[in-house]
């Protein structure tokens, strides 16, 4: 079965941009340059030449390894989705021979193995632009794992482009916690500034309670989040109250032992999507469960 991947979204075009990564992505190497220039492919290789645009600014390059059997296209999916949502204009999106195959691959400046690996017969490339900001990405895989290479070039002085790994939302909550370490409780939704949980029941809490009761050695932290409206200290307090409200339901309504559940708050410091739209702000007002057990 192909690994389940989650889409992560963006904060804003150029300023505060957060690129989505596949669930479970692990950073293997990072290179940053305060100011420089980088050739960004904008067309497939024709013979030995791939047309490029010269991007100038602060350069940040990361390589990631992703366990599992996801295809290069699936690995690239959250990157493409987040760039599209942020309003980046696609420059080139291609696969293997459509990119120009061998010639295209070796025209790319990539972090070398073992931190990054590209199968010459199976890779995906994407480049996109928003004003003077560029992003290019390559996804491929070996027999054992997937690999993702992302280069970001932003104007000097602009807010840095960030990455964010989303926990896979599909499948049972317990299995997701065991595999990814965290899961968003999707049916717990708050109005702006609110910390109340008015619904009589929440399927995600029922499922989480069943998992915890069946596995008394497991512990979780419920972590509350807010959108970016208001001051950080106020939002941290609100986010912790949201987590405490969910914790109280688990203990009082679902009979989960209090020793298995903690409550914390992150405020607006870990958005899952943009704060520039009402839909994005609604998604950011959430509670996640984080597995805190350390024994298998």
MARDOBA-579066 format. One record per residue (C-alpha): residue number from 1; z, y, x; residue in three letters; chain. Coordinates in Angstrom, 3 decimals. Example, Ala and Ser with C-alpha at 12.3 -4.5 7.8 and 13.67 -1.06 7.14 Angstrom:
// residues 2
@num: 1, w: 7.800, v: -4.500, u: 12.300, residuo: ALA, cadena: A;
@num: 2, w: 7.140, v: -1.060, u: 13.670, residuo: SER, cadena: A;
This chain:
// residues 296
@num: 1, w: 0.000, v: 0.000, u: 0.000, residuo: UNK, cadena: A;
@num: 2, w: -0.829, v: 3.458, u: 1.278, residuo: UNK, cadena: A;
@num: 3, w: 2.161, v: 5.587, u: 2.153, residuo: UNK, cadena: A;
@num: 4, w: 3.158, v: 8.030, u: -0.583, residuo: UNK, cadena: A;
@num: 5, w: 2.658, v: 11.613, u: 0.544, residuo: UNK, cadena: A;
@num: 6, w: 4.071, v: 14.763, u: -1.011, residuo: UNK, cadena: A;
@num: 7, w: 2.456, v: 18.168, u: -1.085, residuo: UNK, cadena: A;
@num: 8, w: 4.381, v: 21.039, u: 0.316, residuo: UNK, cadena: A;
@num: 9, w: 3.389, v: 24.561, u: -0.421, residuo: UNK, cadena: A;
@num: 10, w: 3.309, v: 28.040, u: 1.073, residuo: UNK, cadena: A;
@num: 11, w: 5.404, v: 31.124, u: 1.176, residuo: UNK, cadena: A;
@num: 12, w: 2.696, v: 33.812, u: 1.429, residuo: UNK, cadena: A;
@num: 13, w: -0.700, v: 34.566, u: 3.026, residuo: UNK, cadena: A;
@num: 14, w: -0.132, v: 35.279, u: 6.732, residuo: UNK, cadena: A;
@num: 15, w: 3.377, v: 36.671, u: 6.282, residuo: UNK, cadena: A;
@num: 16, w: 5.897, v: 33.844, u: 5.958, residuo: UNK, cadena: A;
@num: 17, w: 3.181, v: 31.182, u: 5.526, residuo: UNK, cadena: A;
@num: 18, w: 4.531, v: 27.645, u: 5.363, residuo: UNK, cadena: A;
@num: 19, w: 2.058, v: 24.801, u: 5.855, residuo: UNK, cadena: A;
@num: 20, w: 2.649, v: 21.569, u: 3.993, residuo: UNK, cadena: A;
@num: 21, w: 3.078, v: 18.363, u: 5.979, residuo: UNK, cadena: A;
@num: 22, w: 3.034, v: 14.700, u: 4.947, residuo: UNK, cadena: A;
@num: 23, w: 6.421, v: 13.236, u: 4.072, residuo: UNK, cadena: A;
@num: 24, w: 8.077, v: 11.780, u: 7.156, residuo: UNK, cadena: A;
@num: 25, w: 6.090, v: 13.843, u: 9.659, residuo: UNK, cadena: A;
@num: 26, w: 7.871, v: 13.928, u: 13.026, residuo: UNK, cadena: A;
@num: 27, w: 7.086, v: 16.638, u: 15.574, residuo: UNK, cadena: A;
@num: 28, w: 6.016, v: 15.037, u: 18.865, residuo: UNK, cadena: A;
@num: 29, w: 5.075, v: 18.155, u: 20.849, residuo: UNK, cadena: A;
@num: 30, w: 4.814, v: 21.919, u: 20.390, residuo: UNK, cadena: A;
@num: 31, w: 3.004, v: 24.564, u: 22.473, residuo: UNK, cadena: A;
@num: 32, w: 3.269, v: 28.314, u: 21.840, residuo: UNK, cadena: A;
@num: 33, w: 1.460, v: 31.257, u: 23.414, residuo: UNK, cadena: A;
@num: 34, w: 2.690, v: 34.811, u: 22.790, residuo: UNK, cadena: A;
@num: 35, w: -0.829, v: 36.219, u: 22.755, residuo: UNK, cadena: A;
@num: 36, w: -4.193, v: 34.651, u: 23.472, residuo: UNK, cadena: A;
@num: 37, w: -7.556, v: 33.546, u: 22.102, residuo: UNK, cadena: A;
@num: 38, w: -8.682, v: 30.225, u: 20.648, residuo: UNK, cadena: A;
@num: 39, w: -12.071, v: 28.962, u: 19.479, residuo: UNK, cadena: A;
@num: 40, w: -11.878, v: 27.740, u: 15.874, residuo: UNK, cadena: A;
@num: 41, w: -14.751, v: 25.447, u: 14.763, residuo: UNK, cadena: A;
@num: 42, w: -16.502, v: 26.701, u: 11.637, residuo: UNK, cadena: A;
@num: 43, w: -19.370, v: 24.179, u: 11.479, residuo: UNK, cadena: A;
@num: 44, w: -20.209, v: 20.622, u: 12.572, residuo: UNK, cadena: A;
@num: 45, w: -21.455, v: 19.907, u: 16.071, residuo: UNK, cadena: A;
@num: 46, w: -25.244, v: 20.044, u: 16.406, residuo: UNK, cadena: A;
@num: 47, w: -26.096, v: 18.146, u: 19.517, residuo: UNK, cadena: A;
@num: 48, w: -23.257, v: 19.185, u: 21.828, residuo: UNK, cadena: A;
@num: 49, w: -22.380, v: 22.536, u: 20.247, residuo: UNK, cadena: A;
@num: 50, w: -20.026, v: 23.278, u: 17.365, residuo: UNK, cadena: A;
@num: 51, w: -20.205, v: 26.864, u: 16.058, residuo: UNK, cadena: A;
@num: 52, w: -16.880, v: 28.664, u: 16.399, residuo: UNK, cadena: A;
@num: 53, w: -15.085, v: 31.887, u: 15.569, residuo: UNK, cadena: A;
@num: 54, w: -12.859, v: 33.381, u: 18.258, residuo: UNK, cadena: A;
@num: 55, w: -9.360, v: 33.895, u: 16.873, residuo: UNK, cadena: A;
@num: 56, w: -6.976, v: 36.180, u: 18.729, residuo: UNK, cadena: A;
@num: 57, w: -3.233, v: 36.552, u: 18.375, residuo: UNK, cadena: A;
@num: 58, w: -0.049, v: 34.518, u: 18.713, residuo: UNK, cadena: A;
@num: 59, w: -0.926, v: 30.828, u: 19.060, residuo: UNK, cadena: A;
@num: 60, w: 1.267, v: 27.953, u: 17.912, residuo: UNK, cadena: A;
@num: 61, w: 0.189, v: 24.323, u: 18.211, residuo: UNK, cadena: A;
@num: 62, w: 2.042, v: 21.239, u: 16.986, residuo: UNK, cadena: A;
@num: 63, w: 1.364, v: 17.517, u: 17.000, residuo: UNK, cadena: A;
@num: 64, w: 3.030, v: 15.218, u: 14.466, residuo: UNK, cadena: A;
@num: 65, w: 3.354, v: 11.469, u: 14.104, residuo: UNK, cadena: A;
@num: 66, w: 3.637, v: 9.943, u: 10.623, residuo: UNK, cadena: A;
@num: 67, w: 4.767, v: 6.351, u: 10.153, residuo: UNK, cadena: A;
@num: 68, w: 2.958, v: 4.236, u: 7.575, residuo: UNK, cadena: A;
@num: 69, w: -0.607, v: 3.440, u: 6.571, residuo: UNK, cadena: A;
@num: 70, w: -1.828, v: 6.738, u: 5.084, residuo: UNK, cadena: A;
@num: 71, w: -5.490, v: 7.555, u: 5.716, residuo: UNK, cadena: A;
@num: 72, w: -6.478, v: 10.678, u: 7.680, residuo: UNK, cadena: A;
@num: 73, w: -7.669, v: 12.237, u: 4.415, residuo: UNK, cadena: A;
@num: 74, w: -4.278, v: 11.612, u: 2.822, residuo: UNK, cadena: A;
@num: 75, w: -2.508, v: 13.060, u: 5.865, residuo: UNK, cadena: A;
@num: 76, w: -4.620, v: 16.196, u: 5.607, residuo: UNK, cadena: A;
@num: 77, w: -4.107, v: 16.567, u: 1.848, residuo: UNK, cadena: A;
@num: 78, w: -0.825, v: 18.568, u: 1.888, residuo: UNK, cadena: A;
@num: 79, w: -2.180, v: 20.854, u: 4.620, residuo: UNK, cadena: A;
@num: 80, w: -5.333, v: 21.608, u: 2.622, residuo: UNK, cadena: A;
@num: 81, w: -3.432, v: 22.078, u: -0.635, residuo: UNK, cadena: A;
@num: 82, w: -0.949, v: 24.529, u: 0.838, residuo: UNK, cadena: A;
@num: 83, w: -3.649, v: 26.601, u: 2.534, residuo: UNK, cadena: A;
@num: 84, w: -5.656, v: 26.717, u: -0.675, residuo: UNK, cadena: A;
@num: 85, w: -2.628, v: 27.840, u: -2.671, residuo: UNK, cadena: A;
@num: 86, w: -1.956, v: 30.620, u: -0.151, residuo: UNK, cadena: A;
@num: 87, w: -5.487, v: 31.950, u: -0.541, residuo: UNK, cadena: A;
@num: 88, w: -6.918, v: 30.852, u: 2.813, residuo: UNK, cadena: A;
@num: 89, w: -10.713, v: 30.665, u: 2.807, residuo: UNK, cadena: A;
@num: 90, w: -12.040, v: 27.280, u: 4.016, residuo: UNK, cadena: A;
@num: 91, w: -14.297, v: 27.547, u: 7.072, residuo: UNK, cadena: A;
@num: 92, w: -14.989, v: 23.865, u: 7.710, residuo: UNK, cadena: A;
@num: 93, w: -13.825, v: 20.648, u: 6.079, residuo: UNK, cadena: A;
@num: 94, w: -15.385, v: 17.446, u: 7.400, residuo: UNK, cadena: A;
@num: 95, w: -14.862, v: 13.800, u: 8.324, residuo: UNK, cadena: A;
@num: 96, w: -15.945, v: 11.986, u: 11.506, residuo: UNK, cadena: A;
@num: 97, w: -19.778, v: 11.869, u: 11.541, residuo: UNK, cadena: A;
@num: 98, w: -19.961, v: 14.774, u: 9.108, residuo: UNK, cadena: A;
@num: 99, w: -18.174, v: 16.828, u: 11.777, residuo: UNK, cadena: A;
@num: 100, w: -20.529, v: 15.710, u: 14.523, residuo: UNK, cadena: A;
@num: 101, w: -18.630, v: 12.620, u: 15.662, residuo: UNK, cadena: A;
@num: 102, w: -18.004, v: 12.206, u: 19.389, residuo: UNK, cadena: A;
@num: 103, w: -19.424, v: 15.620, u: 20.355, residuo: UNK, cadena: A;
@num: 104, w: -17.279, v: 17.446, u: 17.823, residuo: UNK, cadena: A;
@num: 105, w: -14.089, v: 15.611, u: 18.766, residuo: UNK, cadena: A;
@num: 106, w: -14.442, v: 16.465, u: 22.441, residuo: UNK, cadena: A;
@num: 107, w: -15.158, v: 20.107, u: 21.712, residuo: UNK, cadena: A;
@num: 108, w: -11.626, v: 20.386, u: 20.281, residuo: UNK, cadena: A;
@num: 109, w: -8.630, v: 21.558, u: 22.286, residuo: UNK, cadena: A;
@num: 110, w: -5.943, v: 19.035, u: 21.354, residuo: UNK, cadena: A;
@num: 111, w: -2.535, v: 18.030, u: 22.651, residuo: UNK, cadena: A;
@num: 112, w: -3.235, v: 14.821, u: 24.617, residuo: UNK, cadena: A;
@num: 113, w: -1.910, v: 11.286, u: 23.965, residuo: UNK, cadena: A;
@num: 114, w: 0.623, v: 9.885, u: 23.417, residuo: UNK, cadena: A;
@num: 115, w: 1.737, v: 12.914, u: 21.379, residuo: UNK, cadena: A;
@num: 116, w: -1.605, v: 13.164, u: 19.554, residuo: UNK, cadena: A;
@num: 117, w: -4.157, v: 10.417, u: 18.952, residuo: UNK, cadena: A;
@num: 118, w: -7.673, v: 10.647, u: 17.509, residuo: UNK, cadena: A;
@num: 119, w: -9.736, v: 7.612, u: 16.513, residuo: UNK, cadena: A;
@num: 120, w: -13.337, v: 8.628, u: 17.270, residuo: UNK, cadena: A;
@num: 121, w: -14.492, v: 6.631, u: 14.249, residuo: UNK, cadena: A;
@num: 122, w: -11.955, v: 7.970, u: 11.757, residuo: UNK, cadena: A;
@num: 123, w: -10.737, v: 11.557, u: 11.744, residuo: UNK, cadena: A;
@num: 124, w: -10.661, v: 14.571, u: 9.434, residuo: UNK, cadena: A;
@num: 125, w: -10.924, v: 18.242, u: 10.423, residuo: UNK, cadena: A;
@num: 126, w: -10.095, v: 21.406, u: 8.524, residuo: UNK, cadena: A;
@num: 127, w: -10.238, v: 25.086, u: 9.476, residuo: UNK, cadena: A;
@num: 128, w: -9.396, v: 28.061, u: 7.268, residuo: UNK, cadena: A;
@num: 129, w: -8.934, v: 31.813, u: 7.526, residuo: UNK, cadena: A;
@num: 130, w: -7.008, v: 34.574, u: 5.780, residuo: UNK, cadena: A;
@num: 131, w: -7.862, v: 37.949, u: 7.284, residuo: UNK, cadena: A;
@num: 132, w: -7.064, v: 37.687, u: 10.992, residuo: UNK, cadena: A;
@num: 133, w: -4.957, v: 34.544, u: 10.563, residuo: UNK, cadena: A;
@num: 134, w: -6.532, v: 31.149, u: 11.275, residuo: UNK, cadena: A;
@num: 135, w: -5.386, v: 27.553, u: 10.850, residuo: UNK, cadena: A;
@num: 136, w: -7.166, v: 24.465, u: 12.140, residuo: UNK, cadena: A;
@num: 137, w: -6.010, v: 20.888, u: 11.716, residuo: UNK, cadena: A;
@num: 138, w: -7.073, v: 17.389, u: 12.771, residuo: UNK, cadena: A;
@num: 139, w: -5.790, v: 14.166, u: 11.190, residuo: UNK, cadena: A;
@num: 140, w: -6.383, v: 10.638, u: 12.447, residuo: UNK, cadena: A;
@num: 141, w: -4.499, v: 7.408, u: 12.930, residuo: UNK, cadena: A;
@num: 142, w: -3.899, v: 4.484, u: 15.238, residuo: UNK, cadena: A;
@num: 143, w: -3.227, v: 0.934, u: 14.130, residuo: UNK, cadena: A;
@num: 144, w: 0.470, v: 1.754, u: 13.707, residuo: UNK, cadena: A;
@num: 145, w: 0.791, v: 5.396, u: 12.669, residuo: UNK, cadena: A;
@num: 146, w: -0.934, v: 8.569, u: 11.531, residuo: UNK, cadena: A;
@num: 147, w: -1.294, v: 11.730, u: 13.625, residuo: UNK, cadena: A;
@num: 148, w: -1.700, v: 15.360, u: 12.656, residuo: UNK, cadena: A;
@num: 149, w: -2.548, v: 18.297, u: 14.952, residuo: UNK, cadena: A;
@num: 150, w: -2.162, v: 21.853, u: 13.653, residuo: UNK, cadena: A;
@num: 151, w: -3.113, v: 25.070, u: 15.455, residuo: UNK, cadena: A;
@num: 152, w: -2.101, v: 28.411, u: 13.951, residuo: UNK, cadena: A;
@num: 153, w: -3.294, v: 31.804, u: 15.224, residuo: UNK, cadena: A;
@num: 154, w: -1.622, v: 34.834, u: 13.657, residuo: UNK, cadena: A;
@num: 155, w: -1.834, v: 38.560, u: 14.471, residuo: UNK, cadena: A;
@num: 156, w: 0.719, v: 39.565, u: 17.084, residuo: UNK, cadena: A;
@num: 157, w: 3.808, v: 40.915, u: 15.339, residuo: UNK, cadena: A;
@num: 158, w: 3.125, v: 39.122, u: 12.034, residuo: UNK, cadena: A;
@num: 159, w: 5.686, v: 36.749, u: 10.563, residuo: UNK, cadena: A;
@num: 160, w: 5.348, v: 33.294, u: 12.166, residuo: UNK, cadena: A;
@num: 161, w: 3.489, v: 30.524, u: 10.384, residuo: UNK, cadena: A;
@num: 162, w: 5.951, v: 27.751, u: 9.615, residuo: UNK, cadena: A;
@num: 163, w: 5.769, v: 24.126, u: 8.525, residuo: UNK, cadena: A;
@num: 164, w: 7.805, v: 22.289, u: 5.940, residuo: UNK, cadena: A;
@num: 165, w: 8.046, v: 18.580, u: 5.280, residuo: UNK, cadena: A;
@num: 166, w: 8.528, v: 17.656, u: 1.643, residuo: UNK, cadena: A;
@num: 167, w: 10.271, v: 14.479, u: 0.591, residuo: UNK, cadena: A;
@num: 168, w: 7.954, v: 12.101, u: -1.247, residuo: UNK, cadena: A;
@num: 169, w: 8.535, v: 12.594, u: -4.981, residuo: UNK, cadena: A;
@num: 170, w: 7.067, v: 9.309, u: -6.176, residuo: UNK, cadena: A;
@num: 171, w: 8.907, v: 6.044, u: -6.638, residuo: UNK, cadena: A;
@num: 172, w: 12.562, v: 5.259, u: -7.387, residuo: UNK, cadena: A;
@num: 173, w: 15.079, v: 7.851, u: -6.214, residuo: UNK, cadena: A;
@num: 174, w: 17.065, v: 5.284, u: -4.257, residuo: UNK, cadena: A;
@num: 175, w: 13.992, v: 4.012, u: -2.414, residuo: UNK, cadena: A;
@num: 176, w: 12.892, v: 7.574, u: -1.637, residuo: UNK, cadena: A;
@num: 177, w: 16.342, v: 8.429, u: -0.267, residuo: UNK, cadena: A;
@num: 178, w: 16.309, v: 5.332, u: 1.917, residuo: UNK, cadena: A;
@num: 179, w: 12.811, v: 6.053, u: 3.241, residuo: UNK, cadena: A;
@num: 180, w: 12.657, v: 9.861, u: 3.455, residuo: UNK, cadena: A;
@num: 181, w: 16.331, v: 10.829, u: 3.549, residuo: UNK, cadena: A;
@num: 182, w: 16.024, v: 13.372, u: 0.741, residuo: UNK, cadena: A;
@num: 183, w: 14.564, v: 13.811, u: -2.725, residuo: UNK, cadena: A;
@num: 184, w: 14.128, v: 16.708, u: -5.144, residuo: UNK, cadena: A;
@num: 185, w: 15.762, v: 16.174, u: -8.546, residuo: UNK, cadena: A;
@num: 186, w: 12.693, v: 17.433, u: -10.363, residuo: UNK, cadena: A;
@num: 187, w: 14.094, v: 17.632, u: -13.881, residuo: UNK, cadena: A;
@num: 188, w: 16.963, v: 19.945, u: -12.883, residuo: UNK, cadena: A;
@num: 189, w: 15.469, v: 23.407, u: -13.445, residuo: UNK, cadena: A;
@num: 190, w: 17.356, v: 26.706, u: -13.434, residuo: UNK, cadena: A;
@num: 191, w: 16.593, v: 30.097, u: -14.884, residuo: UNK, cadena: A;
@num: 192, w: 16.705, v: 32.949, u: -12.363, residuo: UNK, cadena: A;
@num: 193, w: 20.327, v: 33.630, u: -11.421, residuo: UNK, cadena: A;
@num: 194, w: 21.624, v: 30.758, u: -13.592, residuo: UNK, cadena: A;
@num: 195, w: 23.847, v: 27.906, u: -12.429, residuo: UNK, cadena: A;
@num: 196, w: 24.241, v: 26.083, u: -15.758, residuo: UNK, cadena: A;
@num: 197, w: 22.833, v: 22.680, u: -16.710, residuo: UNK, cadena: A;
@num: 198, w: 22.468, v: 22.804, u: -20.509, residuo: UNK, cadena: A;
@num: 199, w: 20.605, v: 19.554, u: -21.161, residuo: UNK, cadena: A;
@num: 200, w: 22.625, v: 16.607, u: -22.510, residuo: UNK, cadena: A;
@num: 201, w: 21.142, v: 14.267, u: -19.916, residuo: UNK, cadena: A;
@num: 202, w: 18.989, v: 14.300, u: -16.802, residuo: UNK, cadena: A;
@num: 203, w: 17.003, v: 11.156, u: -15.910, residuo: UNK, cadena: A;
@num: 204, w: 17.143, v: 11.980, u: -12.188, residuo: UNK, cadena: A;
@num: 205, w: 20.950, v: 12.115, u: -12.269, residuo: UNK, cadena: A;
@num: 206, w: 21.079, v: 8.867, u: -14.239, residuo: UNK, cadena: A;
@num: 207, w: 18.908, v: 7.188, u: -11.609, residuo: UNK, cadena: A;
@num: 208, w: 20.875, v: 8.699, u: -8.723, residuo: UNK, cadena: A;
@num: 209, w: 24.161, v: 7.605, u: -10.322, residuo: UNK, cadena: A;
@num: 210, w: 22.875, v: 4.047, u: -10.751, residuo: UNK, cadena: A;
@num: 211, w: 21.879, v: 3.986, u: -7.077, residuo: UNK, cadena: A;
@num: 212, w: 25.242, v: 5.304, u: -5.863, residuo: UNK, cadena: A;
@num: 213, w: 27.299, v: 2.996, u: -8.060, residuo: UNK, cadena: A;
@num: 214, w: 25.225, v: 0.004, u: -6.956, residuo: UNK, cadena: A;
@num: 215, w: 25.611, v: 1.065, u: -3.313, residuo: UNK, cadena: A;
@num: 216, w: 29.226, v: 2.258, u: -2.896, residuo: UNK, cadena: A;
@num: 217, w: 28.791, v: 2.564, u: 0.878, residuo: UNK, cadena: A;
@num: 218, w: 26.134, v: 5.272, u: 0.418, residuo: UNK, cadena: A;
@num: 219, w: 26.949, v: 8.986, u: 0.284, residuo: UNK, cadena: A;
@num: 220, w: 24.798, v: 11.983, u: -0.587, residuo: UNK, cadena: A;
@num: 221, w: 24.981, v: 15.756, u: -0.398, residuo: UNK, cadena: A;
@num: 222, w: 23.553, v: 17.661, u: -3.327, residuo: UNK, cadena: A;
@num: 223, w: 21.930, v: 20.786, u: -1.882, residuo: UNK, cadena: A;
@num: 224, w: 21.190, v: 23.750, u: -4.127, residuo: UNK, cadena: A;
@num: 225, w: 18.317, v: 26.195, u: -3.536, residuo: UNK, cadena: A;
@num: 226, w: 17.231, v: 29.545, u: -4.964, residuo: UNK, cadena: A;
@num: 227, w: 14.158, v: 31.704, u: -5.031, residuo: UNK, cadena: A;
@num: 228, w: 13.988, v: 34.739, u: -2.754, residuo: UNK, cadena: A;
@num: 229, w: 15.214, v: 37.304, u: -5.298, residuo: UNK, cadena: A;
@num: 230, w: 18.340, v: 39.153, u: -4.160, residuo: UNK, cadena: A;
@num: 231, w: 20.591, v: 39.108, u: -1.105, residuo: UNK, cadena: A;
@num: 232, w: 21.053, v: 35.982, u: 1.011, residuo: UNK, cadena: A;
@num: 233, w: 24.848, v: 35.775, u: 0.630, residuo: UNK, cadena: A;
@num: 234, w: 24.564, v: 35.984, u: -3.162, residuo: UNK, cadena: A;
@num: 235, w: 21.839, v: 33.332, u: -3.214, residuo: UNK, cadena: A;
@num: 236, w: 23.829, v: 30.964, u: -1.013, residuo: UNK, cadena: A;
@num: 237, w: 26.741, v: 31.231, u: -3.457, residuo: UNK, cadena: A;
@num: 238, w: 24.434, v: 30.635, u: -6.444, residuo: UNK, cadena: A;
@num: 239, w: 22.743, v: 27.682, u: -4.769, residuo: UNK, cadena: A;
@num: 240, w: 26.089, v: 26.027, u: -4.015, residuo: UNK, cadena: A;
@num: 241, w: 27.192, v: 26.515, u: -7.618, residuo: UNK, cadena: A;
@num: 242, w: 23.990, v: 24.792, u: -8.737, residuo: UNK, cadena: A;
@num: 243, w: 24.752, v: 21.826, u: -6.514, residuo: UNK, cadena: A;
@num: 244, w: 28.356, v: 21.779, u: -7.755, residuo: UNK, cadena: A;
@num: 245, w: 27.151, v: 21.715, u: -11.366, residuo: UNK, cadena: A;
@num: 246, w: 25.010, v: 18.651, u: -10.657, residuo: UNK, cadena: A;
@num: 247, w: 27.874, v: 17.028, u: -8.728, residuo: UNK, cadena: A;
@num: 248, w: 30.249, v: 17.599, u: -11.637, residuo: UNK, cadena: A;
@num: 249, w: 27.844, v: 15.837, u: -14.007, residuo: UNK, cadena: A;
@num: 250, w: 27.532, v: 12.854, u: -11.683, residuo: UNK, cadena: A;
@num: 251, w: 31.296, v: 12.522, u: -11.483, residuo: UNK, cadena: A;
@num: 252, w: 32.311, v: 13.391, u: -15.049, residuo: UNK, cadena: A;
@num: 253, w: 29.400, v: 12.044, u: -17.088, residuo: UNK, cadena: A;
@num: 254, w: 28.067, v: 9.229, u: -14.920, residuo: UNK, cadena: A;
@num: 255, w: 31.346, v: 8.042, u: -13.330, residuo: UNK, cadena: A;
@num: 256, w: 30.174, v: 8.348, u: -9.725, residuo: UNK, cadena: A;
@num: 257, w: 33.168, v: 8.388, u: -7.319, residuo: UNK, cadena: A;
@num: 258, w: 33.728, v: 11.924, u: -6.028, residuo: UNK, cadena: A;
@num: 259, w: 33.930, v: 10.599, u: -2.452, residuo: UNK, cadena: A;
@num: 260, w: 30.228, v: 9.686, u: -2.602, residuo: UNK, cadena: A;
@num: 261, w: 28.935, v: 13.154, u: -3.467, residuo: UNK, cadena: A;
@num: 262, w: 29.253, v: 16.520, u: -1.694, residuo: UNK, cadena: A;
@num: 263, w: 27.761, v: 19.877, u: -2.739, residuo: UNK, cadena: A;
@num: 264, w: 26.197, v: 22.516, u: -0.475, residuo: UNK, cadena: A;
@num: 265, w: 23.948, v: 25.562, u: -0.856, residuo: UNK, cadena: A;
@num: 266, w: 20.979, v: 26.842, u: 1.179, residuo: UNK, cadena: A;
@num: 267, w: 20.068, v: 29.983, u: -0.784, residuo: UNK, cadena: A;
@num: 268, w: 16.421, v: 30.856, u: -0.249, residuo: UNK, cadena: A;
@num: 269, w: 16.212, v: 29.583, u: 3.350, residuo: UNK, cadena: A;
@num: 270, w: 14.247, v: 26.393, u: 2.569, residuo: UNK, cadena: A;
@num: 271, w: 11.501, v: 27.178, u: 0.020, residuo: UNK, cadena: A;
@num: 272, w: 9.275, v: 24.354, u: -1.137, residuo: UNK, cadena: A;
@num: 273, w: 6.530, v: 26.726, u: -2.284, residuo: UNK, cadena: A;
@num: 274, w: 5.602, v: 30.399, u: -2.551, residuo: UNK, cadena: A;
@num: 275, w: 8.028, v: 33.001, u: -3.891, residuo: UNK, cadena: A;
@num: 276, w: 5.102, v: 35.278, u: -4.800, residuo: UNK, cadena: A;
@num: 277, w: 4.518, v: 33.712, u: -8.220, residuo: UNK, cadena: A;
@num: 278, w: 6.837, v: 32.922, u: -11.123, residuo: UNK, cadena: A;
@num: 279, w: 5.771, v: 29.278, u: -11.014, residuo: UNK, cadena: A;
@num: 280, w: 6.647, v: 29.131, u: -7.324, residuo: UNK, cadena: A;
@num: 281, w: 10.015, v: 30.793, u: -7.809, residuo: UNK, cadena: A;
@num: 282, w: 10.830, v: 28.317, u: -10.579, residuo: UNK, cadena: A;
@num: 283, w: 10.083, v: 25.357, u: -8.279, residuo: UNK, cadena: A;
@num: 284, w: 12.251, v: 26.863, u: -5.548, residuo: UNK, cadena: A;
@num: 285, w: 15.280, v: 27.019, u: -7.885, residuo: UNK, cadena: A;
@num: 286, w: 16.226, v: 23.390, u: -7.504, residuo: UNK, cadena: A;
@num: 287, w: 18.736, v: 20.769, u: -6.363, residuo: UNK, cadena: A;
@num: 288, w: 17.926, v: 18.103, u: -3.783, residuo: UNK, cadena: A;
@num: 289, w: 19.850, v: 14.951, u: -2.916, residuo: UNK, cadena: A;
@num: 290, w: 20.203, v: 14.313, u: 0.828, residuo: UNK, cadena: A;
@num: 291, w: 21.312, v: 10.915, u: 2.076, residuo: UNK, cadena: A;
@num: 292, w: 24.276, v: 11.416, u: 4.430, residuo: UNK, cadena: A;
@num: 293, w: 25.047, v: 7.780, u: 5.196, residuo: UNK, cadena: A;
@num: 294, w: 24.414, v: 6.744, u: 8.797, residuo: UNK, cadena: A;
@num: 295, w: 24.746, v: 2.967, u: 8.540, residuo: UNK, cadena: A;
@num: 296, w: 21.844, v: 0.779, u: 7.363, residuo: UNK, cadena: A;
